[in-house]
Amino acid sequence: MPHDVNLAAAESGGSIRPTVLVEHRKFPRYSFRGRARAIVFPMRQEAEPLDCEVMTTDVSRGGLSLLHRKQLFPGQQILLVLNDTTSLVEVRWCCRAWAGLYAAGCSFACMPNKGPIAAAAETILPRQ
C-alpha cells in the first residue's frame, strides 16, 4: 500500500486521507534521459563483469537512477561511460518496473586506484 490510511477515522465515519510523503533527498533531481554504456560488476568476485547498455532517467549531485534489463542488488557497482567520462556508481535499491526491466537508484562512488574496476576504467578511457 503506497500510503498509510487512518483506519480509526474511516471506521468512525471520518474522511480517509493518505499520509503526506516527505522527500528525504539531500539534492534535487533533474531529468537526465539517455543511453549509457555500463560495466556491471557482479556481487561474486569470481563472476565476469557484464558489458551492456542502460538507460538513465534522472540525476542529482548524489547519484542517478537507471533502467536495466537484469535485476541489480544493493552494494553492486557499475562503471558508467557517459560521453568521454567514466563514473562509478553503487546500487542503493532496485525494483522490477515490468517484465524484463528493472529500475535502480544509485549513488556516486569514488573510483578505486587499483583492482578490477580501475582496470576496466583504464581500458575504456586510457589516461592521456
N, C-alpha and C positions, 0 to 999 in steps of 0.2 A: 504494500500500500504506500503510495508516494507521499501522502500527507497524514498526519495524526488527526483524528477526529475526536471531539469532545463528546463521548458517549453519554455522560450524565446530562448534558444539555439536550441531546437528542431524545433521551428517554423521558425527560420532563416536558417535552413539547417545545423546547427552545430551538433556536436555529443551530444548524450544523455548519461550523466554519473550519476550513482547513488551517492548520498551523502555518504561519508565515515562514518560508525558508530563508535563512540568513546566509549570505555569501561570506565565506571564510577565506577568500583568496587574499594573498598579500599584494598581488599586482593585477591590474586589469588585463582582460583577454582581448585579443584582436583577431578578426577573421584572417586566416592565412591558409588558403586552399591551394594545393598544388601537389605534384608528384615529386617524390624524392627517392633516391637510391638509398637502400638501407642494408646494413650488415647486422643481422640479428644474432647475437651471441647466445648460445644455449645455456641453460641452467647447469647442465652437467658438463664438466670440463672436457671429457673425452669425446663429446659430440662435435661435429663440424659446424662452424657459423653458416648461416643461411644468407646468401646474397639475393636480395629481392627488391621490389618496389613497394612503397607505402604512399598513402595519401595523407597530407597534413590537413588539419581542419581549422585549428586556431593556435595562437602563440601568445605567450606573455613573457615577462622578464624572467620568470622562474621555470618555464617549461613549455611544452606544447602537447597537443592531442593529435592522434593519428588514427588512421584506419588500416588494418592489416588483414590478410586472408587467413591467418592462423592465430590461435589463442596465444597470448603473451602472459607472463606471470610477474607479479611484483618482485622487484630486485633484478629482473633481467635487463641486460644492457644492449643498446642499439647504437650503432655508429651511423649517423645520417650524413648524406652528402647532399648539400644544398648549394647550387651554383658551383663556386670554386672553393668551398669551405667544408670542413667536417665538424660535426658536433656530436658529442657523446651524450645520450640521454639514458635515464633509468626508469623503467616502468614502475608506476605507483599503483595503478589499478587497470583492470581490463574487463570488459564485459562484451557479451555477444550482441551485436547490433541486429543481425539476422543470419540466416544460414550461410556459412562460409565467409562472414565478415565480422571483425571484432574492432571495437573502439578501445583505445588505450590512452590514459593520461600519463605523461612522462615529465620528469624533472631534468633540467640540465645538470650534467655531472662533469667533474674535472677529468681531462684527458690524462691517462697514465703515461709515464715516460718509457715504460718497458712492458713487455708481455704481449699477448695476442691482440689486444685492442690497439695498442700503439703500433704494432707491426702491420695490422690491417690498414690503419690510417696512413701509414707511410707508403704503402703500395698504391693507395688510391691517389693521394696527393703528395708526391715526394717533395721534401723541403728543398728550397732553391737557394 
